[in-house]
Structures are given as structure tokens and as C-alpha cells.
């Protein structure tokens, strides 16, 4: 039985134990779950996302129905475009807080791109959007 402290369980995720899977929101990325969703009973989620070499983003506008989304790039670079904010190149060490519901799209990325995404809640809906006016 898992012991809980204030509705959270202790968890550790090691890179050499983790597996990247293609079963995620975007087919041009692979995802490695960090066990946060299970440890927080779905209140938070965290995963490492890496590019699938040779695959490009279609650049589709979308938004997410969530309370919190933070992206921190650990390797390579990625270009995001945000409603009212324009395009931004995020590179190793860059961090962005994407406000709930902001329209955005992933424009392009390096083949070696990796990032960490922290979200709340762990499960959320994504909605296709028209390009901002």
C-alpha cells in the first residue's frame, strides 16, 4: 500500500529506468512520464518530451483546458507561437508559463529537442483553434 502525505505519495523517476513512448498528445514527440500524476492522484503531471528525429510539427493552433502549464527546455530548441505574444525560440534553459486557454502552436524544433512539462491537472482537454486574429 502506498503511503500518502497530504494526498501525495513519495516518488522518484530515474532517466535510466524511464521509457519514452509515442502515445502522447503529439505524434512528432515522445513522452516519458515521471510518476507525478500517480503520486498526486492526478492533481499534477510532469513528463519529459523529446522530438522524434525527422518528424516535423504541422503547426496547428490549439489551446488546453488546464490550470497550470510550465515548459522548461533541457536540450536543443523549439519555436512556439502564442496568441498576442508572437513567436519565441526556447532553447536549453528557457522556461515559459503558458496561461490557461492561451492559443498557441509548436512551429518547429531541433531533432535533439527535449523539454520538461509540468501541468495541472494531469489529464486535460486540448481544443483545436483557429489562428488568432
N, CA, C and O atoms as CSV, one atom per row, in Angstrom:
chain,resi,resn,atom,element,x,y,z
A,1,UNK,N,N,0.838,-1.184,0.000
A,1,UNK,CA,C,0.000,0.000,0.000
A,1,UNK,C,C,0.882,1.246,0.000
A,1,UNK,O,O,1.875,1.317,0.723
A,2,UNK,N,N,0.510,2.213,-0.811
A,2,UNK,CA,C,1.269,3.450,-0.916
A,2,UNK,C,C,0.884,4.395,0.220
A,2,UNK,O,O,-0.296,4.665,0.449
A,3,UNK,N,N,1.891,4.889,0.918
A,3,UNK,CA,C,1.637,5.860,1.982
A,3,UNK,C,C,1.494,7.243,1.359
A,3,UNK,O,O,2.255,7.607,0.462
A,4,UNK,N,N,0.513,8.014,1.838
A,4,UNK,CA,C,0.276,9.358,1.325
A,4,UNK,C,C,0.559,10.396,2.392
A,4,UNK,O,O,0.265,10.189,3.569
A,5,UNK,N,N,1.128,11.507,1.977
A,5,UNK,CA,C,1.336,12.674,2.814
A,5,UNK,C,C,0.574,13.809,2.163
A,5,UNK,O,O,0.916,14.228,1.057
A,6,UNK,N,N,-0.451,14.313,2.827
A,6,UNK,CA,C,-1.266,15.401,2.272
A,6,UNK,C,C,-1.686,15.100,0.835
A,6,UNK,O,O,-1.563,15.944,-0.052
A,7,UNK,N,N,-2.186,13.879,0.621
A,7,UNK,CA,C,-2.685,13.421,-0.683
A,7,UNK,C,C,-1.614,13.276,-1.755
A,7,UNK,O,O,-1.916,13.313,-2.948
A,8,UNK,N,N,-0.365,13.112,-1.335
A,8,UNK,CA,C,0.718,12.867,-2.286
A,8,UNK,C,C,1.576,11.707,-1.794
A,8,UNK,O,O,1.791,11.538,-0.594
A,9,UNK,N,N,2.061,10.911,-2.746
A,9,UNK,CA,C,2.951,9.800,-2.434
A,9,UNK,C,C,4.376,10.193,-2.802
A,9,UNK,O,O,4.591,11.001,-3.706
A,10,UNK,N,N,5.334,9.625,-2.104
A,10,UNK,CA,C,6.747,9.826,-2.428
A,10,UNK,C,C,7.050,9.074,-3.723
A,10,UNK,O,O,6.643,7.924,-3.885
A,11,UNK,N,N,7.764,9.723,-4.642
A,11,UNK,CA,C,8.121,9.057,-5.895
A,11,UNK,C,C,9.452,9.590,-6.416
A,11,UNK,O,O,9.786,10.757,-6.215
A,12,UNK,N,N,10.192,8.739,-7.075
A,12,UNK,CA,C,11.445,9.112,-7.755
A,12,UNK,C,C,11.404,8.497,-9.141
A,12,UNK,O,O,10.992,7.349,-9.302
A,13,UNK,N,N,11.833,9.264,-10.152
A,13,UNK,CA,C,11.923,8.751,-11.520
A,13,UNK,C,C,13.358,8.947,-12.008
A,13,UNK,O,O,13.853,10.073,-12.055
A,14,UNK,N,N,14.013,7.865,-12.364
A,14,UNK,CA,C,15.382,7.916,-12.879
A,14,UNK,C,C,15.361,7.789,-14.396
A,14,UNK,O,O,14.571,7.026,-14.951
A,15,UNK,N,N,16.218,8.528,-15.053
A,15,UNK,CA,C,16.266,8.513,-16.525
A,15,UNK,C,C,16.539,7.119,-17.066
A,15,UNK,O,O,15.955,6.725,-18.075
A,16,UNK,N,N,17.422,6.364,-16.409
A,16,UNK,CA,C,17.757,5.040,-16.945
A,16,UNK,C,C,16.654,4.006,-16.705
A,16,UNK,O,O,16.699,2.913,-17.271
A,17,UNK,N,N,15.665,4.343,-15.871
A,17,UNK,CA,C,14.522,3.451,-15.657
A,17,UNK,C,C,13.338,3.800,-16.547
A,17,UNK,O,O,12.457,2.972,-16.777
A,18,UNK,N,N,13.323,5.030,-17.045
A,18,UNK,CA,C,12.165,5.515,-17.791
A,18,UNK,C,C,12.183,5.120,-19.251
A,18,UNK,O,O,13.239,4.941,-19.859
A,19,UNK,N,N,10.983,4.988,-19.799
A,19,UNK,CA,C,10.844,4.659,-21.210
A,19,UNK,C,C,10.068,5.767,-21.904
A,19,UNK,O,O,9.051,6.239,-21.396
A,20,UNK,N,N,10.553,6.172,-23.059
A,20,UNK,CA,C,9.813,7.122,-23.880
A,20,UNK,C,C,8.793,6.357,-24.702
A,20,UNK,O,O,9.079,5.287,-25.240
A,21,UNK,N,N,7.605,6.921,-24.789
A,21,UNK,CA,C,6.535,6.300,-25.560
A,21,UNK,C,C,5.959,7.318,-26.528
A,21,UNK,O,O,5.938,8.516,-26.243
A,22,UNK,N,N,5.493,6.840,-27.668
A,22,UNK,CA,C,4.888,7.708,-28.658
A,22,UNK,C,C,3.436,8.025,-28.373
A,22,UNK,O,O,2.832,8.851,-29.057
A,23,UNK,N,N,2.866,7.372,-27.361
A,23,UNK,CA,C,1.446,7.564,-27.047
A,23,UNK,C,C,1.264,8.849,-26.253
A,23,UNK,O,O,1.186,8.832,-25.025
A,24,UNK,N,N,1.198,9.963,-26.976
A,24,UNK,CA,C,1.022,11.246,-26.316
A,24,UNK,C,C,0.190,12.169,-27.165
A,24,UNK,O,O,-0.404,11.757,-28.161
A,25,UNK,N,N,0.152,13.415,-26.765
A,25,UNK,CA,C,-0.677,14.398,-27.438
A,25,UNK,C,C,-0.244,14.643,-28.886
A,25,UNK,O,O,-1.096,14.823,-29.756
A,26,UNK,N,N,1.036,14.653,-29.155
A,26,UNK,CA,C,1.560,14.965,-30.485
A,26,UNK,C,C,2.395,13.808,-31.027
A,26,UNK,O,O,3.284,13.328,-30.325
A,27,UNK,N,N,2.139,13.339,-32.264
A,27,UNK,CA,C,2.870,12.185,-32.807
A,27,UNK,C,C,4.334,12.475,-33.130
A,27,UNK,O,O,5.124,11.541,-33.271
A,28,UNK,N,N,4.713,13.749,-33.251
A,28,UNK,CA,C,6.105,14.091,-33.559
A,28,UNK,C,C,6.949,14.226,-32.291
A,28,UNK,O,O,8.117,14.606,-32.363
A,29,UNK,N,N,6.368,13.919,-31.137
A,29,UNK,CA,C,7.070,13.905,-29.857
A,29,UNK,C,C,6.909,12.540,-29.196
A,29,UNK,O,O,5.938,11.826,-29.444
A,30,UNK,N,N,7.888,12.187,-28.340
A,30,UNK,CA,C,7.794,11.023,-27.466
A,30,UNK,C,C,7.772,11.530,-26.031
A,30,UNK,O,O,8.329,12.584,-25.728
A,31,UNK,N,N,7.127,10.776,-25.157
A,31,UNK,CA,C,6.889,11.228,-23.792
A,31,UNK,C,C,7.409,10.207,-22.777
A,31,UNK,O,O,7.223,9.002,-22.946
A,32,UNK,N,N,8.062,10.702,-21.727
A,32,UNK,CA,C,8.467,9.847,-20.607
A,32,UNK,C,C,7.810,10.395,-19.345
A,32,UNK,O,O,8.148,11.481,-18.875
A,33,UNK,N,N,6.873,9.630,-18.810
A,33,UNK,CA,C,6.153,10.045,-17.608
A,33,UNK,C,C,7.078,9.976,-16.394
A,33,UNK,O,O,7.933,9.095,-16.302
A,34,UNK,N,N,6.897,10.915,-15.467
A,34,UNK,CA,C,7.753,10.989,-14.290
A,34,UNK,C,C,7.076,10.501,-13.011
A,34,UNK,O,O,7.646,10.629,-11.928
A,35,UNK,N,N,5.873,9.944,-13.120
A,35,UNK,CA,C,5.191,9.378,-11.963
A,35,UNK,C,C,4.461,10.389,-11.099
A,35,UNK,O,O,3.939,10.033,-10.042
A,36,UNK,N,N,4.414,11.625,-11.522
A,36,UNK,CA,C,3.803,12.681,-10.726
A,36,UNK,C,C,2.279,12.563,-10.709
A,36,UNK,O,O,1.652,12.802,-9.677
A,37,UNK,N,N,1.687,12.202,-11.829
A,37,UNK,CA,C,0.227,12.063,-11.884
A,37,UNK,C,C,-0.251,11.018,-10.875
A,37,UNK,O,O,-1.224,11.245,-10.157
A,38,UNK,N,N,0.426,9.890,-10.825
A,38,UNK,CA,C,0.047,8.834,-9.891
A,38,UNK,C,C,0.285,9.272,-8.444
A,38,UNK,O,O,-0.541,9.007,-7.571
A,39,UNK,N,N,1.401,9.934,-8.193
A,39,UNK,CA,C,1.755,10.342,-6.831
A,39,UNK,C,C,0.858,11.454,-6.284
A,39,UNK,O,O,0.734,11.612,-5.070
A,40,UNK,N,N,0.234,12.223,-7.180
A,40,UNK,CA,C,-0.624,13.332,-6.744
A,40,UNK,C,C,-2.097,13.058,-7.009
A,40,UNK,O,O,-2.921,13.969,-6.934
A,41,UNK,N,N,-2.430,11.816,-7.317
A,41,UNK,CA,C,-3.805,11.428,-7.610
A,41,UNK,C,C,-4.402,12.279,-8.726
A,41,UNK,O,O,-5.580,12.638,-8.693
A,42,UNK,N,N,-3.550,12.601,-9.732
A,42,UNK,CA,C,-3.991,13.328,-10.917
A,42,UNK,C,C,-4.035,14.838,-10.786
A,42,UNK,O,O,-4.397,15.521,-11.744
A,43,UNK,N,N,-3.680,15.379,-9.634
A,43,UNK,CA,C,-3.722,16.840,-9.466
A,43,UNK,C,C,-2.644,17.538,-10.289
A,43,UNK,O,O,-2.840,18.664,-10.747
A,44,UNK,N,N,-1.494,16.864,-10.480
A,44,UNK,CA,C,-0.384,17.416,-11.261
A,44,UNK,C,C,0.151,16.325,-12.178
A,44,UNK,O,O,-0.066,15.136,-11.942
A,45,UNK,N,N,0.841,16.736,-13.208
A,45,UNK,CA,C,1.516,15.812,-14.097
A,45,UNK,C,C,2.855,16.403,-14.487
A,45,UNK,O,O,3.020,17.622,-14.497
A,46,UNK,N,N,3.803,15.554,-14.804
A,46,UNK,CA,C,5.109,16.006,-15.283
A,46,UNK,C,C,5.676,14.922,-16.185
A,46,UNK,O,O,5.589,13.732,-15.885
A,47,UNK,N,N,6.255,15.354,-17.288
A,47,UNK,CA,C,6.867,14.410,-18.208
A,47,UNK,C,C,7.984,15.093,-18.985
A,47,UNK,O,O,8.031,16.316,-19.117
A,48,UNK,N,N,8.870,14.260,-19.488
A,48,UNK,CA,C,9.915,14.711,-20.392
A,48,UNK,C,C,9.379,14.455,-21.790
A,48,UNK,O,O,8.859,13.377,-22.078
A,49,UNK,N,N,9.509,15.443,-22.648
A,49,UNK,CA,C,9.073,15.324,-24.040
A,49,UNK,C,C,10.311,15.474,-24.915
A,49,UNK,O,O,11.116,16.382,-24.706
A,50,UNK,N,N,10.463,14.591,-25.886
A,50,UNK,CA,C,11.581,14.742,-26.829
A,50,UNK,C,C,11.056,14.611,-28.253
A,50,UNK,O,O,10.047,13.957,-28.515
A,51,UNK,N,N,11.776,15.255,-29.157
A,51,UNK,CA,C,11.419,15.221,-30.572
A,51,UNK,C,C,11.691,13.840,-31.150
A,51,UNK,O,O,12.633,13.159,-30.746
A,52,UNK,N,N,10.862,13.442,-32.093
A,52,UNK,CA,C,11.127,12.252,-32.889
A,52,UNK,C,C,11.930,12.745,-34.087
A,52,UNK,O,O,11.382,13.459,-34.928
A,53,UNK,N,N,13.225,12.383,-34.197
A,53,UNK,CA,C,14.055,12.896,-35.280
A,53,UNK,C,C,13.426,12.684,-36.652
A,53,UNK,O,O,12.928,11.603,-36.965
A,54,UNK,N,N,13.461,13.738,-37.461
A,54,UNK,CA,C,12.931,13.680,-38.814
A,54,UNK,C,C,11.455,13.998,-38.930
A,54,UNK,O,O,10.949,14.153,-40.042
A,55,UNK,N,N,10.750,14.099,-37.818
A,55,UNK,CA,C,9.318,14.426,-37.861
A,55,UNK,C,C,9.125,15.906,-37.541
A,55,UNK,O,O,9.753,16.440,-36.627
A,56,UNK,N,N,8.261,16.552,-38.293
A,56,UNK,CA,C,8.007,17.974,-38.105
A,56,UNK,C,C,6.603,18.204,-37.574
A,56,UNK,O,O,5.708,17.376,-37.744
A,57,UNK,N,N,6.435,19.335,-36.935
A,57,UNK,CA,C,5.129,19.748,-36.441
A,57,UNK,C,C,4.306,20.317,-37.585
A,57,UNK,O,O,4.847,21.019,-38.439
A,58,UNK,N,N,2.995,20.029,-37.621
A,58,UNK,CA,C,2.147,20.665,-38.629
A,58,UNK,C,C,1.806,22.112,-38.272
A,58,UNK,O,O,1.186,22.817,-39.069
A,59,UNK,N,N,2.208,22.556,-37.079
A,59,UNK,CA,C,1.975,23.945,-36.685
A,59,UNK,C,C,0.527,24.283,-36.424
A,59,UNK,O,O,0.098,25.405,-36.693
A,60,UNK,N,N,-0.234,23.339,-35.907
A,60,UNK,CA,C,-1.664,23.541,-35.690
A,60,UNK,C,C,-1.924,24.346,-34.413
A,60,UNK,O,O,-1.361,24.059,-33.356
A,61,UNK,N,N,-2.783,25.351,-34.532
A,61,UNK,CA,C,-3.190,26.157,-33.382
A,61,UNK,C,C,-4.097,25.332,-32.478
A,61,UNK,O,O,-4.947,24.579,-32.954
A,62,UNK,N,N,-3.905,25.483,-31.163
A,62,UNK,CA,C,-4.713,24.767,-30.189
A,62,UNK,C,C,-4.647,25.481,-28.841
A,62,UNK,O,O,-3.863,26.411,-28.652
A,63,UNK,N,N,-5.476,25.031,-27.921
A,63,UNK,CA,C,-5.428,25.519,-26.545
A,63,UNK,C,C,-5.699,24.337,-25.624
A,63,UNK,O,O,-6.215,23.303,-26.047
A,64,UNK,N,N,-5.336,24.515,-24.350
A,64,UNK,CA,C,-5.536,23.456,-23.370
A,64,UNK,C,C,-6.440,23.955,-22.252
A,64,UNK,O,O,-6.345,25.104,-21.822
A,65,UNK,N,N,-7.312,23.074,-21.792
A,65,UNK,CA,C,-8.176,23.387,-20.663
A,65,UNK,C,C,-7.523,22.808,-19.407
A,65,UNK,O,O,-7.785,21.671,-19.013
A,66,UNK,N,N,-6.672,23.616,-18.798
A,66,UNK,CA,C,-5.974,23.220,-17.586
A,66,UNK,C,C,-5.745,24.451,-16.713
A,66,UNK,O,O,-6.062,25.573,-17.106
A,67,UNK,N,N,-5.194,24.227,-15.533
A,67,UNK,CA,C,-4.959,25.325,-14.596
A,67,UNK,C,C,-3.522,25.834,-14.618
A,67,UNK,O,O,-3.267,26.980,-14.247
A,68,UNK,N,N,-2.573,24.990,-15.052
A,68,UNK,CA,C,-1.159,25.347,-14.997
A,68,UNK,C,C,-0.400,24.558,-16.050
A,68,UNK,O,O,-0.617,23.357,-16.211
A,69,UNK,N,N,0.510,25.248,-16.780
A,69,UNK,CA,C,1.362,24.575,-17.760
A,69,UNK,C,C,2.688,25.319,-17.841
A,69,UNK,O,O,2.743,26.473,-18.264
A,70,UNK,N,N,3.754,24.641,-17.429
A,70,UNK,CA,C,5.100,25.190,-17.458
A,70,UNK,C,C,5.959,24.305,-18.350
A,70,UNK,O,O,5.906,23.079,-18.252
A,71,UNK,N,N,6.748,24.924,-19.218
A,71,UNK,CA,C,7.645,24.204,-20.120
A,71,UNK,C,C,9.063,24.693,-19.868
A,71,UNK,O,O,9.313,25.899,-19.845
A,72,UNK,N,N,10.005,23.748,-19.675
A,72,UNK,CA,C,11.417,24.065,-19.457
A,72,UNK,C,C,12.238,23.221,-20.435
A,72,UNK,O,O,12.189,21.992,-20.390
A,73,UNK,N,N,12.988,23.881,-21.314
A,73,UNK,CA,C,13.773,23.183,-22.335
A,73,UNK,C,C,15.109,22.734,-21.736
A,73,UNK,O,O,15.852,23.538,-21.172
A,74,UNK,N,N,15.399,21.441,-21.870
A,74,UNK,CA,C,16.646,20.886,-21.333
A,74,UNK,C,C,17.692,20.615,-22.414
A,74,UNK,O,O,18.875,20.453,-22.113
A,75,UNK,N,N,17.250,20.566,-23.679
A,75,UNK,CA,C,18.180,20.248,-24.762
A,75,UNK,C,C,17.602,20.756,-26.079
A,75,UNK,O,O,16.390,20.708,-26.286
A,76,UNK,N,N,18.464,21.241,-26.966
A,76,UNK,CA,C,18.017,21.680,-28.284
A,76,UNK,C,C,17.215,22.966,-28.225
A,76,UNK,O,O,17.443,23.817,-27.366
A,77,UNK,N,N,16.266,23.098,-29.155
A,77,UNK,CA,C,15.439,24.309,-29.224
A,77,UNK,C,C,14.077,23.976,-29.819
A,77,UNK,O,O,13.902,22.969,-30.505
A,78,UNK,N,N,13.125,24.849,-29.534
A,78,UNK,CA,C,11.766,24.713,-30.063
A,78,UNK,C,C,11.203,26.120,-30.248
A,78,UNK,O,O,11.475,27.015,-29.448
A,79,UNK,N,N,10.424,26.306,-31.299
A,79,UNK,CA,C,9.771,27.592,-31.548
A,79,UNK,C,C,8.279,27.422,-31.309
A,79,UNK,O,O,7.624,26.590,-31.937
A,80,UNK,N,N,7.750,28.231,-30.385
A,80,UNK,CA,C,6.316,28.296,-30.132
A,80,UNK,C,C,5.810,29.658,-30.567
A,80,UNK,O,O,6.538,30.648,-30.496
A,81,UNK,N,N,4.567,29.710,-31.016
A,81,UNK,CA,C,3.897,30.977,-31.291
A,81,UNK,C,C,2.681,31.049,-30.385
A,81,UNK,O,O,1.916,30.092,-30.262
A,82,UNK,N,N,2.519,32.212,-29.749
A,82,UNK,CA,C,1.453,32.406,-28.774
A,82,UNK,C,C,0.536,33.544,-29.188
A,82,UNK,O,O,0.984,34.560,-29.720
A,83,UNK,N,N,-0.737,33.362,-28.940
A,83,UNK,CA,C,-1.743,34.385,-29.178
A,83,UNK,C,C,-1.335,35.689,-28.481
A,83,UNK,O,O,-1.164,35.725,-27.262
A,84,UNK,N,N,-1.182,36.749,-29.266
A,84,UNK,CA,C,-0.854,38.059,-28.719
A,84,UNK,C,C,0.588,38.234,-28.285
A,84,UNK,O,O,0.966,39.313,-27.827
A,85,UNK,N,N,1.406,37.191,-28.419
A,85,UNK,CA,C,2.796,37.257,-27.955
A,85,UNK,C,C,3.816,36.993,-29.057
A,85,UNK,O,O,5.006,37.243,-28.867
A,86,UNK,N,N,3.372,36.494,-30.195
A,86,UNK,CA,C,4.277,36.213,-31.306
A,86,UNK,C,C,5.062,34.920,-31.123
A,86,UNK,O,O,4.769,34.106,-30.247
A,87,UNK,N,N,6.073,34.756,-31.981
A,87,UNK,CA,C,6.936,33.570,-31.949
A,87,UNK,C,C,8.056,33.763,-30.938
A,87,UNK,O,O,8.589,34.860,-30.772
A,88,UNK,N,N,8.398,32.669,-30.270
A,88,UNK,CA,C,9.501,32.681,-29.306
A,88,UNK,C,C,10.333,31.425,-29.497
A,88,UNK,O,O,9.799,30.318,-29.557
A,89,UNK,N,N,11.650,31.608,-29.592
A,89,UNK,CA,C,12.569,30.474,-29.675
A,89,UNK,C,C,12.984,30.141,-28.241
A,89,UNK,O,O,13.608,30.952,-27.557
A,90,UNK,N,N,12.633,28.951,-27.809
A,90,UNK,CA,C,13.052,28.468,-26.499
A,90,UNK,C,C,14.220,27.530,-26.725
A,90,UNK,O,O,14.141,26.622,-27.553
A,91,UNK,N,N,15.299,27.743,-25.999
A,91,UNK,CA,C,16.483,26.898,-26.135
A,91,UNK,C,C,16.864,26.364,-24.758
A,91,UNK,O,O,16.226,26.702,-23.761
A,92,UNK,N,N,17.877,25.553,-24.704
A,92,UNK,CA,C,18.297,24.956,-23.440
A,92,UNK,C,C,18.324,26.001,-22.322
A,92,UNK,O,O,19.012,27.017,-22.426
A,93,UNK,N,N,17.573,25.741,-21.260
A,93,UNK,CA,C,17.494,26.667,-20.129
A,93,UNK,C,C,16.337,27.635,-20.190
A,93,UNK,O,O,16.085,28.345,-19.216
A,94,UNK,N,N,15.618,27.690,-21.308
A,94,UNK,CA,C,14.456,28.578,-21.431
A,94,UNK,C,C,13.255,27.957,-20.726
A,94,UNK,O,O,13.089,26.738,-20.698
A,95,UNK,N,N,12.416,28.833,-20.152
A,95,UNK,CA,C,11.231,28.395,-19.438
A,95,UNK,C,C,10.074,29.310,-19.821
A,95,UNK,O,O,10.251,30.523,-19.938
A,96,UNK,N,N,8.889,28.732,-20.017
A,96,UNK,CA,C,7.707,29.526,-20.332
A,96,UNK,C,C,6.534,29.012,-19.507
A,96,UNK,O,O,6.338,27.806,-19.357
A,97,UNK,N,N,5.761,29.952,-18.977
A,97,UNK,CA,C,4.498,29.648,-18.324
A,97,UNK,C,C,3.408,29.975,-19.327
A,97,UNK,O,O,3.225,31.135,-19.698
A,98,UNK,N,N,2.685,28.956,-19.767
A,98,UNK,CA,C,1.615,29.141,-20.746
A,98,UNK,C,C,0.305,29.280,-19.989
A,98,UNK,O,O,-0.182,28.300,-19.424
A,99,UNK,N,N,-0.283,30.485,-19.963
A,99,UNK,CA,C,-1.524,30.685,-19.210
A,99,UNK,C,C,-2.648,29.782,-19.702
A,99,UNK,O,O,-2.694,29.433,-20.882
A,100,UNK,N,N,-3.557,29.401,-18.803
A,100,UNK,CA,C,-4.679,28.541,-19.188
A,100,UNK,C,C,-5.456,29.123,-20.371
A,100,UNK,O,O,-5.823,30.298,-20.370
A,101,UNK,N,N,-5.699,28.284,-21.377
A,101,UNK,CA,C,-6.513,28.679,-22.511
A,101,UNK,C,C,-5.826,29.494,-23.581
A,101,UNK,O,O,-6.458,29.806,-24.591
A,102,UNK,N,N,-4.545,29.863,-23.414
A,102,UNK,CA,C,-3.870,30.661,-24.433
A,102,UNK,C,C,-3.754,29.837,-25.723
A,102,UNK,O,O,-3.352,28.674,-25.690
A,103,UNK,N,N,-4.104,30.443,-26.842
A,103,UNK,CA,C,-3.932,29.782,-28.136
A,103,UNK,C,C,-2.438,29.770,-28.454
A,103,UNK,O,O,-1.745,30.773,-28.283
A,104,UNK,N,N,-1.958,28.623,-28.917
A,104,UNK,CA,C,-0.536,28.514,-29.248
A,104,UNK,C,C,-0.324,27.375,-30.236
A,104,UNK,O,O,-1.208,26.560,-30.498
A,105,UNK,N,N,0.889,27.360,-30.769
A,105,UNK,CA,C,1.264,26.262,-31.665
A,105,UNK,C,C,2.766,26.069,-31.604
A,105,UNK,O,O,3.525,27.005,-31.353
A,106,UNK,N,N,3.176,24.832,-31.841
A,106,UNK,CA,C,4.581,24.497,-31.946
A,106,UNK,C,C,4.914,24.632,-33.424
A,106,UNK,O,O,4.330,23.940,-34.258
A,107,UNK,N,N,5.850,25.518,-33.756
A,107,UNK,CA,C,6.150,25.834,-35.153
A,107,UNK,C,C,7.222,24.904,-35.716
A,107,UNK,O,O,7.059,24.348,-36.802
A,108,UNK,N,N,8.307,24.738,-34.980
A,108,UNK,CA,C,9.401,23.857,-35.423
A,108,UNK,C,C,10.308,23.574,-34.225
A,108,UNK,O,O,10.226,24.243,-33.195
A,109,UNK,N,N,11.164,22.580,-34.378
A,109,UNK,CA,C,12.055,22.191,-33.292
A,109,UNK,C,C,13.284,21.485,-33.856
A,109,UNK,O,O,13.273,20.998,-34.987
A,110,UNK,N,N,14.334,21.437,-33.054
A,110,UNK,CA,C,15.530,20.691,-33.439
A,110,UNK,C,C,15.270,19.202,-33.220
A,110,UNK,O,O,14.440,18.818,-32.396
A,111,UNK,N,N,15.992,18.374,-33.968
A,111,UNK,CA,C,15.831,16.924,-33.841
A,111,UNK,C,C,16.230,16.420,-32.454
A,111,UNK,O,O,15.775,15.359,-32.025
A,112,UNK,N,N,17.089,17.186,-31.742
A,112,UNK,CA,C,17.543,16.750,-30.417
A,112,UNK,C,C,16.785,17.433,-29.275
A,112,UNK,O,O,17.214,17.359,-28.124
A,113,UNK,N,N,15.662,18.099,-29.580
A,113,UNK,CA,C,14.917,18.847,-28.578
A,113,UNK,C,C,14.373,17.935,-27.488
A,113,UNK,O,O,13.789,16.887,-27.767
A,114,UNK,N,N,14.577,18.353,-26.239
A,114,UNK,CA,C,13.962,17.721,-25.079
A,114,UNK,C,C,13.496,18.822,-24.149
A,114,UNK,O,O,14.153,19.855,-24.025
A,115,UNK,N,N,12.363,18.605,-23.495
A,115,UNK,CA,C,11.857,19.570,-22.531
A,115,UNK,C,C,11.105,18.855,-21.429
A,115,UNK,O,O,10.702,17.701,-21.575
A,116,UNK,N,N,10.923,19.555,-20.332
A,116,UNK,CA,C,10.108,19.068,-19.228
A,116,UNK,C,C,8.847,19.910,-19.206
A,116,UNK,O,O,8.908,21.137,-19.297
A,117,UNK,N,N,7.705,19.249,-19.084
A,117,UNK,CA,C,6.432,19.948,-18.977
A,117,UNK,C,C,5.780,19.557,-17.658
A,117,UNK,O,O,5.684,18.376,-17.325
A,118,UNK,N,N,5.332,20.570,-16.908
A,118,UNK,CA,C,4.618,20.360,-15.652
A,118,UNK,C,C,3.233,20.959,-15.826
A,118,UNK,O,O,3.091,22.106,-16.248
A,119,UNK,N,N,2.216,20.178,-15.498
A,119,UNK,CA,C,0.837,20.580,-15.766
A,119,UNK,C,C,-0.059,20.293,-14.555
A,119,UNK,O,O,0.266,19.481,-13.688
A,120,UNK,N,N,-1.180,20.980,-14.534
A,120,UNK,CA,C,-2.217,20.701,-13.551
A,120,UNK,C,C,-3.561,21.033,-14.168
A,120,UNK,O,O,-3.771,22.140,-14.664
A,121,UNK,N,N,-4.466,20.074,-14.136
A,121,UNK,CA,C,-4.327,18.703,-13.656
A,121,UNK,C,C,-3.549,17.847,-14.654
A,121,UNK,O,O,-3.184,18.302,-15.738
A,122,UNK,N,N,-3.304,16.585,-14.256
A,122,UNK,CA,C,-2.537,15.683,-15.120
A,122,UNK,C,C,-3.265,15.361,-16.417
A,122,UNK,O,O,-2.632,15.241,-17.466
A,123,UNK,N,N,-4.564,15.222,-16.361
A,123,UNK,CA,C,-5.378,14.960,-17.550
A,123,UNK,C,C,-6.155,16.221,-17.887
A,123,UNK,O,O,-6.752,16.842,-17.007
A,124,UNK,N,N,-6.149,16.601,-19.157
A,124,UNK,CA,C,-6.826,17.826,-19.575
A,124,UNK,C,C,-7.254,17.698,-21.020
A,124,UNK,O,O,-6.749,16.848,-21.754
A,125,UNK,N,N,-8.182,18.538,-21.427
A,125,UNK,CA,C,-8.650,18.547,-22.808
A,125,UNK,C,C,-7.846,19.536,-23.640
A,125,UNK,O,O,-7.435,20.588,-23.151
A,126,UNK,N,N,-7.629,19.186,-24.897
A,126,UNK,CA,C,-6.994,20.061,-25.871
A,126,UNK,C,C,-8.013,20.359,-26.949
A,126,UNK,O,O,-8.718,19.470,-27.426
A,127,UNK,N,N,-8.078,21.621,-27.325
A,127,UNK,CA,C,-9.072,22.062,-28.303
A,127,UNK,C,C,-8.360,22.643,-29.521
A,127,UNK,O,O,-7.490,23.501,-29.375
A,128,UNK,N,N,-8.718,22.188,-30.720
A,128,UNK,CA,C,-8.211,22.798,-31.946
A,128,UNK,C,C,-8.751,24.226,-32.031
A,128,UNK,O,O,-9.900,24.486,-31.673
A,129,UNK,N,N,-7.916,25.142,-32.506
A,129,UNK,CA,C,-8.284,26.558,-32.556
A,129,UNK,C,C,-7.976,27.129,-33.943
A,129,UNK,O,O,-7.092,26.641,-34.647
A,130,UNK,N,N,-8.714,28.156,-34.316
A,130,UNK,CA,C,-8.368,28.945,-35.494
A,130,UNK,C,C,-7.200,29.859,-35.113
A,130,UNK,O,O,-7.016,30.193,-33.942
A,131,UNK,N,N,-6.422,30.254,-36.111
A,131,UNK,CA,C,-5.321,31.196,-35.850
A,131,UNK,C,C,-5.886,32.478,-35.251
A,131,UNK,O,O,-6.936,32.950,-35.688
A,132,UNK,N,N,-5.212,33.046,-34.262
A,132,UNK,CA,C,-5.682,34.293,-33.668
A,132,UNK,C,C,-5.742,35.399,-34.714
A,132,UNK,O,O,-4.945,35.434,-35.652
A,133,UNK,N,N,-6.702,36.302,-34.535
A,133,UNK,CA,C,-6.867,37.418,-35.466
A,133,UNK,C,C,-5.819,38.492,-35.242
A,133,UNK,O,O,-5.813,39.505,-35.942
